[in-house]
Amino acid sequence: MTQCAILAFVINRVPFVDKIRQGWEVRQSLLCVGLDPDLKRLPERYSERVNRKDEGLLTFCHDIVDATADRVCAFKPQVAYFAARGLESQLADLIAYVHQHHADVPVILDAKRGDIGDTAKLYAIEAFERYDADAVTVNPYLGAESISPYLDYPDRGVIVLCRTSNPGSAWLQQYPEQGEPVYLRVARAAAEWNGNGNVMLVAGATYPEQLGAIRRLVGDMPLLVPGVGTQGGDLEAVLRAGVDSRGQGLIINASRSVLYADPDSPAQGAASAAEALRVEINRLLAEICPQRASV
């Protein structure tokens, strides 16, 4: 894709970072709802319709989106929950649904792509043109050339894996024990790639000390924070370590704890769970940042 074509493609689009800030300030929310629809956990009213081209799965996601959109700063569908069943078209439909009905809420495509050359360019096309996502998660293991194709879309977010929330990540991300660990090298590189102001980092809630080290290194760069909720991340510790100079700067993801909060009343359960988490985040922020006028 030529630079001129890219500029034509992005014209009149609200940049991802601006959409995120709108969520932080207008909806007073740092909460992101992850859309990970597990067919084994779908409430009965939806699972009964799964055989009709998986209509139930898409309807479930629509209902969750509608119930929580005014309480979040972003949605984050995970590619694998759709692609593993050949439901890529449903994923595209879901993202289009969010854009059509909740245009001020950005969509983060959780894909964790990582490759080089033409393959990386195609992954960028997949995320930003096929699916029309506002942002995508990427893996930096192959270096800067694996990130650069995404940076050609200056209005889209490029969210780089840095210190992930899973227990087994330390063997590489915190190596070596002496000197600068890998995750901080990634954070430092991401700051260098951030010429358009659209690069962000993944920093898991389960490691608030490391999250704080990332924040100190990258300043006010936004951070996507998985691991709150089912994974047991300490919300207060995350906020104390991770907020930026404005008392914002975090996209705190919750998936299963919102999606399956009430199997008997899925939409209302999701709305209640999302609102409870949003209110708790804001309550803690008021204690941590008393000078803060708004989220």
C-alpha positions as CSV (number, residue, x, y, z in Angstrom):
1,M,0.0,0.0,0.0
2,T,1.5,3.4,-1.0
3,Q,1.8,6.3,1.3
4,C,-0.8,8.2,-0.7
5,A,-3.2,5.3,-0.6
6,I,-2.8,5.1,3.1
7,L,-3.5,8.8,3.6
8,A,-6.6,8.5,1.5
9,F,-7.7,5.5,3.5
10,V,-7.4,7.2,6.9
11,I,-8.9,10.6,5.9
12,N,-11.7,11.8,8.1
13,R,-11.1,9.0,10.6
14,V,-10.9,9.9,14.3
15,P,-7.4,8.7,15.5
16,F,-7.4,5.9,18.0
17,V,-5.7,7.9,20.7
18,D,-8.3,10.6,20.5
19,K,-11.1,8.0,20.8
20,I,-9.4,6.6,23.9
21,R,-9.1,10.0,25.5
22,Q,-12.7,10.6,24.8
23,G,-13.6,7.5,26.8
24,W,-11.3,8.5,29.6
25,E,-12.8,12.0,29.8
26,V,-16.4,11.9,28.5
27,R,-17.4,8.5,29.7
28,Q,-15.1,8.7,32.7
29,S,-13.8,5.2,32.1
30,L,-10.5,3.4,31.9
31,L,-12.3,0.2,31.4
32,C,-12.0,-2.0,28.3
33,V,-14.3,-5.0,27.8
34,G,-12.7,-7.9,26.1
35,L,-14.9,-9.7,23.6
36,D,-13.8,-13.4,24.0
37,P,-17.0,-15.4,23.2
38,D,-16.4,-19.0,24.3
39,L,-19.0,-21.2,22.7
40,K,-18.8,-23.5,25.7
41,R,-19.9,-20.7,28.0
42,L,-22.5,-19.0,25.9
43,P,-25.8,-18.7,27.8
44,E,-28.5,-21.1,26.6
45,R,-30.5,-18.5,24.8
46,Y,-27.6,-17.9,22.5
47,S,-26.1,-21.4,22.3
48,E,-29.4,-22.7,20.9
49,R,-28.7,-20.6,17.8
50,V,-25.1,-21.4,17.3
51,N,-25.8,-23.9,14.5
52,R,-27.4,-21.2,12.4
53,K,-24.0,-19.9,11.1
54,D,-23.1,-19.1,14.7
55,E,-25.8,-16.4,14.8
56,G,-25.9,-16.8,18.6
57,L,-22.3,-16.0,19.1
58,L,-22.6,-12.7,17.1
59,T,-25.8,-11.8,18.8
60,F,-24.3,-12.4,22.2
61,C,-21.4,-10.0,21.4
62,H,-23.8,-7.4,20.0
63,D,-25.8,-7.5,23.3
64,I,-22.7,-7.2,25.4
65,V,-21.5,-4.2,23.3
66,D,-24.9,-2.4,23.6
67,A,-25.1,-3.1,27.3
68,T,-21.6,-1.8,28.2
69,A,-20.7,0.8,25.5
70,D,-21.4,3.8,27.7
71,R,-19.2,2.4,30.4
72,V,-16.0,1.7,28.5
73,C,-13.1,3.4,26.8
74,A,-12.6,0.5,24.3
75,F,-13.7,-3.0,23.2
76,K,-11.1,-5.7,22.5
77,P,-12.2,-8.8,20.5
78,Q,-9.7,-11.7,20.5
79,V,-9.1,-13.1,17.0
80,A,-8.7,-16.7,18.1
81,Y,-12.3,-17.0,19.4
82,F,-13.6,-16.3,15.9
83,A,-10.9,-17.6,13.6
84,A,-10.6,-21.0,15.2
85,R,-14.2,-21.7,14.1
86,G,-13.9,-20.0,10.7
87,L,-15.9,-17.0,11.9
88,E,-13.7,-14.3,10.5
89,S,-16.7,-12.7,8.8
90,Q,-18.5,-12.6,12.1
91,L,-15.5,-10.8,13.6
92,A,-15.6,-8.2,10.8
93,D,-19.4,-7.8,11.3
94,L,-18.9,-7.3,15.1
95,I,-16.3,-4.5,14.5
96,A,-18.5,-2.9,11.9
97,Y,-21.4,-3.1,14.4
98,V,-19.4,-1.2,17.0
99,H,-18.4,1.4,14.5
100,Q,-22.0,1.9,13.3
101,H,-23.8,1.9,16.6
102,H,-21.1,3.2,19.0
103,A,-18.7,5.1,16.8
104,D,-16.9,6.9,19.6
105,V,-15.8,3.6,21.2
106,P,-12.6,2.2,19.6
107,V,-12.0,-1.4,18.8
108,I,-8.6,-3.1,19.7
109,L,-8.0,-6.2,17.6
110,D,-6.2,-8.6,20.0
111,A,-4.1,-10.5,17.4
112,K,-0.5,-10.4,18.7
113,R,0.8,-10.5,15.2
114,G,4.6,-10.7,14.6
115,D,6.4,-11.2,11.3
116,I,8.5,-9.3,8.8
117,G,8.5,-8.2,5.2
118,D,5.4,-8.7,3.1
119,T,3.9,-10.9,5.7
120,A,3.9,-8.1,8.3
121,K,2.4,-5.7,5.7
122,L,-0.4,-8.2,5.1
123,Y,-1.0,-8.5,8.8
124,A,-1.4,-4.7,8.9
125,I,-3.8,-4.8,6.0
126,E,-5.7,-7.6,7.8
127,A,-6.1,-5.6,11.0
128,F,-6.7,-2.1,9.6
129,E,-8.4,-2.7,6.3
130,R,-10.1,-6.1,6.4
131,Y,-11.3,-5.8,10.0
132,D,-11.2,-2.0,10.2
133,A,-9.9,-2.1,13.8
134,D,-8.8,1.1,15.5
135,A,-5.8,-0.7,17.0
136,V,-4.0,-4.0,17.0
137,T,-1.7,-5.9,19.4
138,V,1.6,-6.9,18.0
139,N,4.6,-9.0,19.0
140,P,8.0,-7.2,18.9
141,Y,10.2,-10.3,19.0
142,L,11.4,-9.9,15.4
143,G,12.4,-6.3,15.9
144,A,11.6,-2.9,14.4
145,E,10.9,-4.3,10.9
146,S,8.0,-6.3,12.3
147,I,6.4,-3.2,13.7
148,S,7.0,-0.6,10.9
149,P,4.1,-1.7,8.6
150,Y,1.6,-0.9,11.3
151,L,3.1,2.5,11.8
152,D,2.2,3.4,8.3
153,Y,-1.3,3.9,9.6
154,P,-0.8,7.0,11.8
155,D,-4.5,7.1,12.9
156,R,-4.4,3.5,14.2
157,G,-3.0,2.3,17.5
158,V,-0.1,-0.1,17.6
159,I,0.0,-1.9,21.0
160,V,3.3,-3.7,21.6
161,L,3.6,-6.7,24.0
162,C,5.9,-5.7,26.8
163,R,5.3,-7.3,30.2
164,T,2.4,-9.7,29.8
165,S,0.2,-11.0,32.6
166,N,0.8,-14.7,32.3
167,P,3.0,-16.4,35.0
168,G,5.4,-18.1,32.4
169,S,6.4,-14.8,30.8
170,A,9.2,-13.9,33.3
171,W,11.7,-16.4,31.9
172,L,12.2,-14.1,28.9
173,Q,10.6,-10.8,29.7
174,Q,12.5,-10.3,32.9
175,Y,15.8,-11.7,31.6
176,P,18.6,-11.0,32.6
177,E,18.5,-10.7,36.4
178,Q,21.3,-8.1,36.3
179,G,21.0,-5.2,33.9
180,E,18.1,-3.9,31.9
181,P,15.5,-6.7,31.4
182,V,13.9,-7.5,28.0
183,Y,10.6,-5.9,28.9
184,L,12.2,-2.6,29.5
185,R,14.3,-2.8,26.3
186,V,10.9,-3.3,24.5
187,A,9.5,-0.3,26.3
188,R,12.5,1.8,25.4
189,A,12.2,0.7,21.7
190,A,8.5,1.4,21.6
191,A,9.1,5.0,22.8
192,E,11.5,5.4,19.9
193,W,8.9,4.0,17.4
194,N,6.3,6.5,18.7
195,G,6.9,9.2,16.2
196,N,3.1,9.5,15.4
197,G,2.1,9.2,19.0
198,N,0.1,6.0,18.3
199,V,2.3,3.3,19.9
200,M,1.3,1.8,23.2
201,L,2.4,-1.1,25.4
202,V,0.8,-4.2,27.0
203,A,1.6,-4.2,30.8
204,G,-0.1,-6.9,32.8
205,A,-2.0,-6.1,36.0
206,T,-0.4,-9.1,37.7
207,Y,3.0,-7.4,37.8
208,P,2.3,-3.8,39.1
209,E,6.0,-3.3,40.1
210,Q,7.1,-3.9,36.5
211,L,4.1,-1.8,35.2
212,G,5.4,1.1,37.3
213,A,8.9,0.7,35.8
214,I,7.4,0.8,32.3
215,R,5.4,4.0,33.2
216,R,8.5,5.7,34.5
217,L,10.4,4.9,31.3
218,V,7.8,5.8,28.7
219,G,6.1,8.8,30.4
220,D,2.4,9.3,29.4
221,M,2.3,6.6,26.7
222,P,-1.0,4.7,27.1
223,L,-0.8,1.2,28.5
224,L,-3.2,-1.7,27.8
225,V,-3.5,-3.7,31.1
226,P,-4.9,-7.2,31.0
227,G,-5.1,-9.4,34.1
228,V,-7.7,-7.6,36.2
229,G,-10.7,-9.8,37.1
230,T,-10.3,-13.5,36.5
231,Q,-6.5,-13.4,36.6
232,G,-6.5,-11.7,39.9
233,G,-4.6,-8.5,39.2
234,D,-4.6,-6.0,42.1
235,L,-6.6,-3.0,40.8
236,E,-5.4,-0.5,43.3
237,A,-1.7,-1.5,42.8
238,V,-2.2,-1.1,39.0
239,L,-3.6,2.4,39.4
240,R,-1.0,3.5,41.8
241,A,1.8,2.2,39.6
242,G,0.4,2.9,36.2
243,V,-1.6,6.2,35.8
244,D,-0.1,8.9,33.8
245,S,0.5,12.5,34.8
246,R,-3.2,13.3,34.3
247,G,-4.5,10.3,36.3
248,Q,-5.4,8.5,33.0
249,G,-3.2,6.6,30.6
250,L,-4.6,3.1,31.2
251,I,-6.8,0.8,29.2
252,I,-7.8,-1.8,31.9
253,N,-9.2,-4.9,30.3
254,A,-11.8,-7.2,31.7
255,S,-13.2,-10.1,29.7
256,R,-14.7,-13.2,31.4
257,S,-15.7,-11.4,34.6
258,V,-17.9,-9.1,32.5
259,L,-19.1,-11.4,29.7
260,Y,-20.3,-14.2,32.0
261,A,-21.3,-12.2,35.1
262,D,-24.9,-13.4,34.9
263,P,-25.8,-16.4,32.6
264,D,-29.5,-15.8,33.3
265,S,-29.4,-12.2,32.2
266,P,-26.2,-11.8,30.2
267,A,-26.7,-8.2,29.0
268,Q,-27.8,-6.8,32.4
269,G,-25.1,-8.8,34.1
270,A,-22.4,-7.4,31.8
271,A,-23.7,-3.9,32.3
272,S,-23.7,-4.2,36.1
273,A,-20.3,-5.8,36.2
274,A,-18.8,-3.2,33.9
275,E,-20.4,-0.4,35.8
276,A,-19.2,-1.8,39.2
277,L,-15.6,-2.0,37.9
278,R,-15.7,1.5,36.3
279,V,-17.0,2.9,39.6
280,E,-14.4,1.1,41.6
281,I,-11.6,2.4,39.3
282,N,-12.9,5.9,39.7
283,R,-13.2,5.6,43.5
284,L,-9.6,4.4,43.8
285,L,-8.5,7.2,41.4
286,A,-10.1,9.8,43.6
287,E,-8.0,8.5,46.5
288,I,-4.8,8.2,44.5
289,C,-5.1,11.4,42.5
290,P,-7.2,13.8,44.6
291,Q,-6.2,16.7,42.5
292,R,-7.7,15.0,39.4
293,A,-10.8,16.8,38.2
294,S,-12.0,14.0,35.9
295,V,-10.8,10.6,34.7
